[in-house]
Amino acid sequence: MRLRVLGIGLLLVCLCAAPPGAWAGSDDIPKKAVCRTCEMRGACHGAEDVVAWREYEGTHYYFCSKDCAKAFDGFPEAYVPQALPRSAPAATVTQLSGETMKLEKLRGQVVLLDFWATWCAPCLKAMPSLNELHTRWHEQGFTVFGVSIDEKTEDVPKTVEKKKLRYPVALDTHATPAWHTFRVAAIPAMFLIDRDGQIVAEWRGDIDIDAVERTVQQHMSKKSSAD
């Protein structure tokens, strides 16, 4: 398993009504297409038989199974394309010290917001690279900020210590979690937020950490030359 999808019980905090849709069979619906749910979760299957489809805000989305369509129905905002750049939503997290923190407090820095969990192998694998990024650019106003979605929060400090993380980590324990406001359907999920609070890049599912590093370097190099 290359990534973990947020559990149904956890994910459907805000259960939306199912968008209009129908089972495949209409002459207007292709027989094969890329499943939108699988695509956003990082499962690169390519075009598959269309089992279900939905229309959401004027766009058709196709699915390889009823379960994938059901996942979309529960949180469609997490599966549809989002414009870049766009304003980062307001969100509140809990620091490991127990204090509440609004993510807007990070405004003025360039932030790589990393949603992760102790049970997510790809998340843990990316941590050494995130450590290096944080160390390299921190003095220029950059920070990696980890948000753990773990329900068993006692495991998080142990992982932070074991991985020797040099960047701040917080817990996603509030009634409206940050992963929901950022429309995260599966982890790993990362968002690059500029000094003005705009999301300028994002990566979801099967994340290419080298691409993340290149984007951060390009963004920080531009900022550094402009300062």
Salt bridges, closest charged atoms under 4 A:
GLU39 OE1 - ARG36 NH1 2.94
ASP49 OD1 - LYS32 NZ 2.75
GLU55 OE1 - HIS60 NE2 3.78
ASP73 OD1 - ARG54 NE 2.79
GLU202 OE2 - ARG86 NH1 2.66
GLU202 OE1 - ARG204 NE 2.65
ASP206 OD1 - ARG2 NH2 3.16
